């Protein structure tokens, strides 16, 4: 990739090389796994009762923020090349449902099964029909009920954001990327302030409104994919500054303070993520892009959704039936769960991906999925 001469920009590729996006997804998913391994052994979040050198594992929430920005960016790749037009709202929603719901429902079933086996000891909460129904219809962020899988809250939020994506693209066409970001951010800040200060409306906080802004940041970053567009070099500085600012804030004020201020921290990290994504797509940060596009990370990224969906029940099983039965001391338990749990998550998630996710990625109808499964059985 060549730098723009005398413009302070990085030229966007004619055909954007976006294989690094899978690597970003892999890093985010693996960090969530590490966070929940830490939380399984040291269940005192947001207080860090583990070793100081493991303190960086407390912030799994931020991986979800990264996922949301990546979602906004990746879903805008195609619209950015056709004037930010979606190509049909119903078609878009149907394709998103086909892509995310079947594996999600399968993971919900697995989680309900595992939840029933280990929850009384881990959380003391039982499965309820209300909880299962709320999760099935992806309203668990607004319906208070026992959670078969604590990671599923973000799936509901992303699903709800999909319904606003056509409006976001309309804003992008009508008022441009800058004002789209300004209007969206102002709206979510207003919603947050209302939720914090108007008692009857505090339920809006359950929607984590900042995630809409993060999604919009990703949409705005995708403008680098337009023909003739370039990624300004200062975006790289913005990205680095945002992540550096978070590190400083976390080090100075601690994890409890960060947890209380996640609304603002999410916005900070979201801006940084969007800036880095724009630079990567525009040819900047070449060493980082090479690492993210490596075979290992891009390979894990292909089934990162499955990793996110099923890592908790798999970790629960490994810890409940193996690790905690062998080791009592927290740090050795963490090390053993890190080794065995990560292996189980990667192996189990890949198998889950092959059975419940990949068929819906490669086929567009239930008949095609059934035929593909039958064909696979015949060939194997």
DOZADO-954805 format. One record per residue (C-alpha): residue number from 1; residue in one letter; x, y, z. Coordinates in nm, 2 decimals, padded with zeros to 4 digits. Example, Ala and Ser with C-alpha at 12.3 -4.5 7.8 and 13.67 -1.06 7.14 Angstrom:
2
+-----+----+--------+--------+--------+
:   i : aa :      u :      v :      w :
+-----+----+--------+--------+--------+
:   1 :  a :  01.23 : -00.45 :  00.78 :
:   2 :  s :  01.37 : -00.11 :  00.71 :
+-----+----+--------+--------+--------+
//
This chain:
380
+-----+----+--------+--------+--------+
:   i : aa :      u :      v :      w :
+-----+----+--------+--------+--------+
:   1 :  x :  00.00 :  00.00 :  00.00 :
:   2 :  x :  00.14 :  00.34 : -00.10 :
:   3 :  x :  00.10 :  00.66 :  00.09 :
:   4 :  x : -00.06 :  00.95 : -00.07 :
:   5 :  x :  00.20 :  01.19 : -00.19 :
:   6 :  x :  00.20 :  01.52 :  00.01 :
:   7 :  x : -00.15 :  01.46 :  00.14 :
:   8 :  x : -00.09 :  01.31 :  00.48 :
:   9 :  x : -00.32 :  01.02 :  00.39 :
:  10 :  x : -00.30 :  00.65 :  00.32 :
:  11 :  x : -00.44 :  00.55 : -00.01 :
:  12 :  x : -00.74 :  00.31 :  00.00 :
:  13 :  x : -00.70 : -00.01 : -00.21 :
:  14 :  x : -00.89 : -00.05 : -00.52 :
:  15 :  x : -01.03 : -00.37 : -00.38 :
:  16 :  x : -01.01 : -00.34 :  00.00 :
:  17 :  x : -00.83 : -00.62 :  00.16 :
:  18 :  x : -01.04 : -00.69 :  00.47 :
:  19 :  x : -00.92 : -01.03 :  00.57 :
:  20 :  x : -00.79 : -00.86 :  00.89 :
:  21 :  x : -01.15 : -00.81 :  01.01 :
:  22 :  x : -01.16 : -01.19 :  01.09 :
:  23 :  x : -00.85 : -01.14 :  01.30 :
:  24 :  x : -01.01 : -00.85 :  01.49 :
:  25 :  x : -01.31 : -01.07 :  01.56 :
:  26 :  x : -01.08 : -01.35 :  01.68 :
:  27 :  x : -00.89 : -01.13 :  01.92 :
:  28 :  x : -01.21 : -00.99 :  02.06 :
:  29 :  x : -01.37 : -01.34 :  02.10 :
:  30 :  x : -01.05 : -01.48 :  02.26 :
:  31 :  x : -01.03 : -01.19 :  02.50 :
:  32 :  x : -01.39 : -01.26 :  02.61 :
:  33 :  x : -01.30 : -01.62 :  02.67 :
:  34 :  x : -01.00 : -01.51 :  02.88 :
:  35 :  x : -01.22 : -01.27 :  03.08 :
:  36 :  x : -01.46 : -01.54 :  03.17 :
:  37 :  x : -01.19 : -01.78 :  03.27 :
:  38 :  x : -01.07 : -01.51 :  03.50 :
:  39 :  x : -01.42 : -01.44 :  03.63 :
:  40 :  x : -01.48 : -01.82 :  03.69 :
:  41 :  x : -01.19 : -01.83 :  03.92 :
:  42 :  x : -01.22 : -01.48 :  04.07 :
:  43 :  x : -01.60 : -01.41 :  04.07 :
:  44 :  x : -01.57 : -01.07 :  04.23 :
:  45 :  x : -01.60 : -00.84 :  03.93 :
:  46 :  x : -01.56 : -00.54 :  03.91 :
:  47 :  x : -01.33 : -00.58 :  04.21 :
:  48 :  x : -01.00 : -00.75 :  04.12 :
:  49 :  x : -00.93 : -01.01 :  04.39 :
:  50 :  x : -00.68 : -01.19 :  04.16 :
:  51 :  x : -00.32 : -01.12 :  04.10 :
:  52 :  x : -00.24 : -00.77 :  03.98 :
:  53 :  x : -00.08 : -00.91 :  03.66 :
:  54 :  x : -00.41 : -01.05 :  03.56 :
:  55 :  x : -00.59 : -00.72 :  03.61 :
:  56 :  x : -00.60 : -00.66 :  03.23 :
:  57 :  x : -00.86 : -00.95 :  03.20 :
:  58 :  x : -01.13 : -00.76 :  03.39 :
:  59 :  x : -01.25 : -00.56 :  03.08 :
:  60 :  x : -01.43 : -00.82 :  02.87 :
:  61 :  x : -01.71 : -00.58 :  02.82 :
:  62 :  x : -01.49 : -00.38 :  02.59 :
:  63 :  x : -01.46 : -00.67 :  02.35 :
:  64 :  x : -01.83 : -00.64 :  02.30 :
:  65 :  x : -01.78 : -00.28 :  02.22 :
:  66 :  x : -01.52 : -00.37 :  01.96 :
:  67 :  x : -01.76 : -00.63 :  01.81 :
:  68 :  x : -02.03 : -00.37 :  01.77 :
:  69 :  x : -01.80 : -00.13 :  01.59 :
:  70 :  x : -01.68 : -00.41 :  01.36 :
:  71 :  x : -02.04 : -00.50 :  01.29 :
:  72 :  x : -02.12 : -00.15 :  01.18 :
:  73 :  x : -01.81 : -00.14 :  00.96 :
:  74 :  x : -01.85 : -00.48 :  00.80 :
:  75 :  x : -02.23 : -00.44 :  00.73 :
:  76 :  x : -02.15 : -00.11 :  00.55 :
:  77 :  x : -01.89 : -00.26 :  00.32 :
:  78 :  x : -02.15 : -00.34 :  00.05 :
:  79 :  x : -02.37 : -00.03 :  00.09 :
:  80 :  x : -02.06 :  00.20 :  00.08 :
:  81 :  x : -02.00 :  00.09 : -00.27 :
:  82 :  x : -02.35 :  00.16 : -00.39 :
:  83 :  x : -02.42 :  00.50 : -00.24 :
:  84 :  x : -02.50 :  00.38 :  00.11 :
:  85 :  x : -02.82 :  00.20 : -00.01 :
:  86 :  x : -02.92 : -00.12 :  00.16 :
:  87 :  x : -03.08 : -00.30 : -00.13 :
:  88 :  x : -03.40 : -00.37 :  00.05 :
:  89 :  x : -03.48 : -00.36 :  00.43 :
:  90 :  x : -03.68 : -00.68 :  00.44 :
:  91 :  x : -03.40 : -00.86 :  00.25 :
:  92 :  x : -03.14 : -00.73 :  00.48 :
:  93 :  x : -03.33 : -00.83 :  00.80 :
:  94 :  x : -03.41 : -01.17 :  00.65 :
:  95 :  x : -03.04 : -01.24 :  00.57 :
:  96 :  x : -02.93 : -01.12 :  00.91 :
:  97 :  x : -03.19 : -01.35 :  01.08 :
:  98 :  x : -03.07 : -01.64 :  00.87 :
:  99 :  x : -02.71 : -01.57 :  00.96 :
: 100 :  x : -02.73 : -01.52 :  01.34 :
: 101 :  x : -03.05 : -01.68 :  01.47 :
: 102 :  x : -03.01 : -02.06 :  01.40 :
: 103 :  x : -02.67 : -02.09 :  01.57 :
: 104 :  x : -02.80 : -01.86 :  01.85 :
: 105 :  x : -03.10 : -02.08 :  01.91 :
: 106 :  x : -02.88 : -02.39 :  01.91 :
: 107 :  x : -02.65 : -02.23 :  02.16 :
: 108 :  x : -02.95 : -02.13 :  02.37 :
: 109 :  x : -03.05 : -02.49 :  02.38 :
: 110 :  x : -02.70 : -02.60 :  02.48 :
: 111 :  x : -02.68 : -02.33 :  02.75 :
: 112 :  x : -03.02 : -02.43 :  02.90 :
: 113 :  x : -02.90 : -02.79 :  02.92 :
: 114 :  x : -02.57 : -02.69 :  03.08 :
: 115 :  x : -02.73 : -02.42 :  03.29 :
: 116 :  x : -02.95 : -02.68 :  03.45 :
: 117 :  x : -02.66 : -02.90 :  03.53 :
: 118 :  x : -02.43 : -02.65 :  03.70 :
: 119 :  x : -02.62 : -02.33 :  03.78 :
: 120 :  x : -02.74 : -02.43 :  04.13 :
: 121 :  x : -02.37 : -02.45 :  04.24 :
: 122 :  x : -02.24 : -02.15 :  04.04 :
: 123 :  x : -02.51 : -01.90 :  04.07 :
: 124 :  x : -02.80 : -02.04 :  04.27 :
: 125 :  x : -03.04 : -01.94 :  04.00 :
: 126 :  x : -03.27 : -02.18 :  03.82 :
: 127 :  x : -03.39 : -02.19 :  03.47 :
: 128 :  x : -03.74 : -02.04 :  03.41 :
: 129 :  x : -03.97 : -02.05 :  03.12 :
: 130 :  x : -03.98 : -01.67 :  03.12 :
: 131 :  x : -03.60 : -01.66 :  03.08 :
: 132 :  x : -03.59 : -01.91 :  02.80 :
: 133 :  x : -03.87 : -01.73 :  02.61 :
: 134 :  x : -03.71 : -01.39 :  02.66 :
: 135 :  x : -03.38 : -01.52 :  02.52 :
: 136 :  x : -03.55 : -01.70 :  02.23 :
: 137 :  x : -03.71 : -01.37 :  02.12 :
: 138 :  x : -03.40 : -01.17 :  02.19 :
: 139 :  x : -03.55 : -00.94 :  02.45 :
: 140 :  x : -03.34 : -01.04 :  02.74 :
: 141 :  x : -03.19 : -00.69 :  02.77 :
: 142 :  x : -03.53 : -00.55 :  02.86 :
: 143 :  x : -03.70 : -00.85 :  03.03 :
: 144 :  x : -03.55 : -00.93 :  03.38 :
: 145 :  x : -03.52 : -01.31 :  03.41 :
: 146 :  x : -03.26 : -01.57 :  03.49 :
: 147 :  x : -02.99 : -01.59 :  03.21 :
: 148 :  x : -02.91 : -01.93 :  03.06 :
: 149 :  x : -02.59 : -01.77 :  02.91 :
: 150 :  x : -02.45 : -01.44 :  03.05 :
: 151 :  x : -02.29 : -01.36 :  02.72 :
: 152 :  x : -02.62 : -01.34 :  02.53 :
: 153 :  x : -02.71 : -00.99 :  02.63 :
: 154 :  x : -02.51 : -00.84 :  02.35 :
: 155 :  x : -02.67 : -01.06 :  02.08 :
: 156 :  x : -03.01 : -00.90 :  02.17 :
: 157 :  x : -02.87 : -00.55 :  02.15 :
: 158 :  x : -02.70 : -00.61 :  01.81 :
: 159 :  x : -03.02 : -00.77 :  01.68 :
: 160 :  x : -03.22 : -00.46 :  01.78 :
: 161 :  x : -02.96 : -00.23 :  01.62 :
: 162 :  x : -03.01 : -00.41 :  01.29 :
: 163 :  x : -03.36 : -00.26 :  01.27 :
: 164 :  x : -03.21 :  00.09 :  01.29 :
: 165 :  x : -02.95 :  00.03 :  01.03 :
: 166 :  x : -03.17 :  00.15 :  00.74 :
: 167 :  x : -03.22 :  00.48 :  00.93 :
: 168 :  x : -02.85 :  00.51 :  00.99 :
: 169 :  x : -02.78 :  00.47 :  00.62 :
: 170 :  x : -03.05 :  00.73 :  00.55 :
: 171 :  x : -02.87 :  00.98 :  00.78 :
: 172 :  x : -02.54 :  00.89 :  00.61 :
: 173 :  x : -02.69 :  00.98 :  00.27 :
: 174 :  x : -02.87 :  01.29 :  00.38 :
: 175 :  x : -02.63 :  01.46 :  00.62 :
: 176 :  x : -02.29 :  01.29 :  00.57 :
: 177 :  x : -02.07 :  01.09 :  00.80 :
: 178 :  x : -01.97 :  01.37 :  01.04 :
: 179 :  x : -02.33 :  01.49 :  01.12 :
: 180 :  x : -02.45 :  01.13 :  01.13 :
: 181 :  x : -02.20 :  01.06 :  01.41 :
: 182 :  x : -02.28 :  01.39 :  01.59 :
: 183 :  x : -02.66 :  01.33 :  01.57 :
: 184 :  x : -02.64 :  00.97 :  01.68 :
: 185 :  x : -02.40 :  01.04 :  01.96 :
: 186 :  x : -02.61 :  01.33 :  02.09 :
: 187 :  x : -02.92 :  01.10 :  02.08 :
: 188 :  x : -02.76 :  00.83 :  02.29 :
: 189 :  x : -02.60 :  01.07 :  02.53 :
: 190 :  x : -02.95 :  01.23 :  02.58 :
: 191 :  x : -03.10 :  00.88 :  02.63 :
: 192 :  x : -02.83 :  00.79 :  02.89 :
: 193 :  x : -02.88 :  01.12 :  03.08 :
: 194 :  x : -03.26 :  01.07 :  03.08 :
: 195 :  x : -03.22 :  00.71 :  03.20 :
: 196 :  x : -02.99 :  00.82 :  03.48 :
: 197 :  x : -03.20 :  01.11 :  03.60 :
: 198 :  x : -03.56 :  01.02 :  03.53 :
: 199 :  x : -03.67 :  00.73 :  03.75 :
: 200 :  x : -03.96 :  00.60 :  03.54 :
: 201 :  x : -03.74 :  00.59 :  03.23 :
: 202 :  x : -03.43 :  00.42 :  03.38 :
: 203 :  x : -03.51 :  00.11 :  03.19 :
: 204 :  x : -03.35 :  00.27 :  02.88 :
: 205 :  x : -03.01 :  00.20 :  03.05 :
: 206 :  x : -03.07 : -00.17 :  02.99 :
: 207 :  x : -03.05 : -00.11 :  02.62 :
: 208 :  x : -02.69 :  00.02 :  02.66 :
: 209 :  x : -02.77 :  00.31 :  02.42 :
: 210 :  x : -02.40 :  00.38 :  02.36 :
: 211 :  x : -02.38 :  00.07 :  02.14 :
: 212 :  x : -02.59 :  00.24 :  01.88 :
: 213 :  x : -02.33 :  00.51 :  01.86 :
: 214 :  x : -02.05 :  00.25 :  01.84 :
: 215 :  x : -02.23 :  00.09 :  01.55 :
: 216 :  x : -02.26 :  00.43 :  01.38 :
: 217 :  x : -01.88 :  00.49 :  01.44 :
: 218 :  x : -01.82 :  00.17 :  01.24 :
: 219 :  x : -02.05 :  00.28 :  00.96 :
: 220 :  x : -01.87 :  00.61 :  00.94 :
: 221 :  x : -01.53 :  00.44 :  00.93 :
: 222 :  x : -01.64 :  00.24 :  00.63 :
: 223 :  x : -01.63 :  00.56 :  00.42 :
: 224 :  x : -01.26 :  00.47 :  00.35 :
: 225 :  x : -01.39 :  00.20 :  00.12 :
: 226 :  x : -01.55 :  00.45 : -00.12 :
: 227 :  x : -01.36 :  00.47 : -00.45 :
: 228 :  x : -01.11 :  00.75 : -00.44 :
: 229 :  x : -01.13 :  00.78 : -00.06 :
: 230 :  x : -00.83 :  00.78 :  00.16 :
: 231 :  x : -00.77 :  00.73 :  00.53 :
: 232 :  x : -00.62 :  01.04 :  00.69 :
: 233 :  x : -00.30 :  00.96 :  00.88 :
: 234 :  x : -00.43 :  01.15 :  01.19 :
: 235 :  x : -00.69 :  00.87 :  01.23 :
: 236 :  x : -00.41 :  00.64 :  01.34 :
: 237 :  x : -00.31 :  00.89 :  01.61 :
: 238 :  x : -00.67 :  00.92 :  01.72 :
: 239 :  x : -00.70 :  00.54 :  01.75 :
: 240 :  x : -00.38 :  00.50 :  01.95 :
: 241 :  x : -00.47 :  00.80 :  02.17 :
: 242 :  x : -00.81 :  00.66 :  02.26 :
: 243 :  x : -00.67 :  00.32 :  02.36 :
: 244 :  x : -00.38 :  00.48 :  02.55 :
: 245 :  x : -00.63 :  00.70 :  02.73 :
: 246 :  x : -00.83 :  00.40 :  02.84 :
: 247 :  x : -00.52 :  00.23 :  02.97 :
: 248 :  x : -00.43 :  00.54 :  03.17 :
: 249 :  x : -00.78 :  00.58 :  03.31 :
: 250 :  x : -00.80 :  00.21 :  03.41 :
: 251 :  x : -00.46 :  00.22 :  03.58 :
: 252 :  x : -00.53 :  00.55 :  03.77 :
: 253 :  x : -00.89 :  00.50 :  03.87 :
: 254 :  x : -00.93 :  00.12 :  03.87 :
: 255 :  x : -01.18 : -00.14 :  03.75 :
: 256 :  x : -01.47 : -00.03 :  03.97 :
: 257 :  x : -01.45 :  00.32 :  03.84 :
: 258 :  x : -01.43 :  00.19 :  03.48 :
: 259 :  x : -01.73 : -00.04 :  03.54 :
: 260 :  x : -01.94 :  00.25 :  03.66 :
: 261 :  x : -01.84 :  00.46 :  03.37 :
: 262 :  x : -01.87 :  00.21 :  03.09 :
: 263 :  x : -02.11 :  00.44 :  02.89 :
: 264 :  x : -01.83 :  00.69 :  02.84 :
: 265 :  x : -01.55 :  00.43 :  02.82 :
: 266 :  x : -01.74 :  00.25 :  02.55 :
: 267 :  x : -01.76 :  00.57 :  02.35 :
: 268 :  x : -01.39 :  00.63 :  02.39 :
: 269 :  x : -01.29 :  00.28 :  02.29 :
: 270 :  x : -01.55 :  00.29 :  02.01 :
: 271 :  x : -01.39 :  00.59 :  01.85 :
: 272 :  x : -01.05 :  00.43 :  01.88 :
: 273 :  x : -01.17 :  00.11 :  01.72 :
: 274 :  x : -01.34 :  00.29 :  01.43 :
: 275 :  x : -01.02 :  00.49 :  01.37 :
: 276 :  x : -00.81 :  00.18 :  01.37 :
: 277 :  x : -01.05 :  00.00 :  01.14 :
: 278 :  x : -01.04 :  00.28 :  00.89 :
: 279 :  x : -00.66 :  00.29 :  00.89 :
: 280 :  x : -00.63 : -00.08 :  00.85 :
: 281 :  x : -00.88 : -00.08 :  00.56 :
: 282 :  x : -00.70 :  00.21 :  00.40 :
: 283 :  x : -00.36 :  00.04 :  00.42 :
: 284 :  x : -00.22 :  00.18 :  00.74 :
: 285 :  x : -00.08 : -00.01 :  01.04 :
: 286 :  x :  00.07 : -00.27 :  00.80 :
: 287 :  x :  00.24 : -00.48 :  01.07 :
: 288 :  x : -00.08 : -00.50 :  01.27 :
: 289 :  x : -00.28 : -00.58 :  00.96 :
: 290 :  x : -00.05 : -00.86 :  00.88 :
: 291 :  x : -00.08 : -01.02 :  01.22 :
: 292 :  x : -00.46 : -00.99 :  01.22 :
: 293 :  x : -00.48 : -01.14 :  00.87 :
: 294 :  x : -00.25 : -01.43 :  00.97 :
: 295 :  x : -00.38 : -01.78 :  00.91 :
: 296 :  x : -00.43 : -01.85 :  01.28 :
: 297 :  x : -00.62 : -01.54 :  01.38 :
: 298 :  x : -00.82 : -01.52 :  01.05 :
: 299 :  x : -00.90 : -01.89 :  01.09 :
: 300 :  x : -01.04 : -01.84 :  01.44 :
: 301 :  x : -01.22 : -01.53 :  01.33 :
: 302 :  x : -01.42 : -01.74 :  01.09 :
: 303 :  x : -01.59 : -01.92 :  01.38 :
: 304 :  x : -01.56 : -01.64 :  01.64 :
: 305 :  x : -01.94 : -01.61 :  01.65 :
: 306 :  x : -01.96 : -01.97 :  01.77 :
: 307 :  x : -01.68 : -01.91 :  02.02 :
: 308 :  x : -01.88 : -01.62 :  02.16 :
: 309 :  x : -02.21 : -01.82 :  02.17 :
: 310 :  x : -02.09 : -02.14 :  02.34 :
: 311 :  x : -01.77 : -02.05 :  02.53 :
: 312 :  x : -01.95 : -02.01 :  02.86 :
: 313 :  x : -02.13 : -02.34 :  02.88 :
: 314 :  x : -01.81 : -02.52 :  02.77 :
: 315 :  x : -01.60 : -02.34 :  03.03 :
: 316 :  x : -01.86 : -02.42 :  03.30 :
: 317 :  x : -01.84 : -02.79 :  03.21 :
: 318 :  x : -01.46 : -02.80 :  03.21 :
: 319 :  x : -01.44 : -02.61 :  03.54 :
: 320 :  x : -01.73 : -02.79 :  03.72 :
: 321 :  x : -01.65 : -03.14 :  03.63 :
: 322 :  x : -01.27 : -03.13 :  03.59 :
: 323 :  x : -01.06 : -02.83 :  03.70 :
: 324 :  x : -01.23 : -02.74 :  04.03 :
: 325 :  x : -01.23 : -03.10 :  04.13 :
: 326 :  x : -00.85 : -03.12 :  04.08 :
: 327 :  x : -00.73 : -02.78 :  04.20 :
: 328 :  x : -00.84 : -02.56 :  04.49 :
: 329 :  x : -00.59 : -02.27 :  04.49 :
: 330 :  x : -00.71 : -01.99 :  04.26 :
: 331 :  x : -00.39 : -01.93 :  04.06 :
: 332 :  x : -00.32 : -02.29 :  03.97 :
: 333 :  x : -00.69 : -02.33 :  03.90 :
: 334 :  x : -00.67 : -02.03 :  03.67 :
: 335 :  x : -00.37 : -02.18 :  03.48 :
: 336 :  x : -00.54 : -02.52 :  03.44 :
: 337 :  x : -00.87 : -02.37 :  03.33 :
: 338 :  x : -00.68 : -02.15 :  03.09 :
: 339 :  x : -00.51 : -02.45 :  02.93 :
: 340 :  x : -00.80 : -02.70 :  02.93 :
: 341 :  x : -01.08 : -02.45 :  02.90 :
: 342 :  x : -00.93 : -02.26 :  02.60 :
: 343 :  x : -00.87 : -02.59 :  02.42 :
: 344 :  x : -01.22 : -02.71 :  02.49 :
: 345 :  x : -01.37 : -02.38 :  02.38 :
: 346 :  x : -01.18 : -02.37 :  02.05 :
: 347 :  x : -01.24 : -02.73 :  01.97 :
: 348 :  x : -01.61 : -02.73 :  02.08 :
: 349 :  x : -01.68 : -02.40 :  01.91 :
: 350 :  x : -01.53 : -02.52 :  01.58 :
: 351 :  x : -01.75 : -02.83 :  01.59 :
: 352 :  x : -02.05 : -02.62 :  01.68 :
: 353 :  x : -01.96 : -02.39 :  01.39 :
: 354 :  x : -01.95 : -02.68 :  01.15 :
: 355 :  x : -02.29 : -02.81 :  01.25 :
: 356 :  x : -02.49 : -02.51 :  01.35 :
: 357 :  x : -02.33 : -02.20 :  01.19 :
: 358 :  x : -02.15 : -02.29 :  00.87 :
: 359 :  x : -02.45 : -02.45 :  00.69 :
: 360 :  x : -02.64 : -02.12 :  00.73 :
: 361 :  x : -02.35 : -01.92 :  00.60 :
: 362 :  x : -02.31 : -02.13 :  00.29 :
: 363 :  x : -02.68 : -02.20 :  00.21 :
: 364 :  x : -02.98 : -01.96 :  00.16 :
: 365 :  x : -03.27 : -02.19 :  00.24 :
: 366 :  x : -03.36 : -02.47 :  00.48 :
: 367 :  x : -03.39 : -02.71 :  00.19 :
: 368 :  x : -03.03 : -02.63 :  00.09 :
: 369 :  x : -02.91 : -02.67 :  00.45 :
: 370 :  x : -03.08 : -03.01 :  00.47 :
: 371 :  x : -02.94 : -03.12 :  00.14 :
: 372 :  x : -02.60 : -03.00 :  00.24 :
: 373 :  x : -02.61 : -03.20 :  00.57 :
: 374 :  x : -02.74 : -03.51 :  00.39 :
: 375 :  x : -02.46 : -03.47 :  00.13 :
: 376 :  x : -02.20 : -03.44 :  00.40 :
: 377 :  x : -02.32 : -03.76 :  00.56 :
: 378 :  x : -02.31 : -03.94 :  00.23 :
: 379 :  x : -01.96 : -03.83 :  00.16 :
: 380 :  x : -01.83 : -03.90 :  00.51 :
+-----+----+--------+--------+--------+
//
